[in-house]
Amino acid sequence: MPEVTRYLRAKAFAEALGIGTSTFWRWIREGRLPQGTRLSARCTVWPVTALEDFVRQQGASREA
């Protein structure tokens, strides 16, 4: 059975990181977070793996 990819919208992604949505969008403009996939004019999503990768990367940079 194929694995199902889960997606998060901007608000859920920001909440998972403990930041506001304004900070979330700024981090995307700055290149700290990846661009999402636009489904419509008002709906952009990110795979859960993008969140996991970001958290892992932040943990690795704090350890260094």
Buried (B, 14 or more C-beta within 10 A) or exposed (E): EEEEEEBBEBEBBBEBBEBEEEBBBEBBEEEEBBEBEEEEEEEBBBBBEBBEEBEEEEEEEEEE
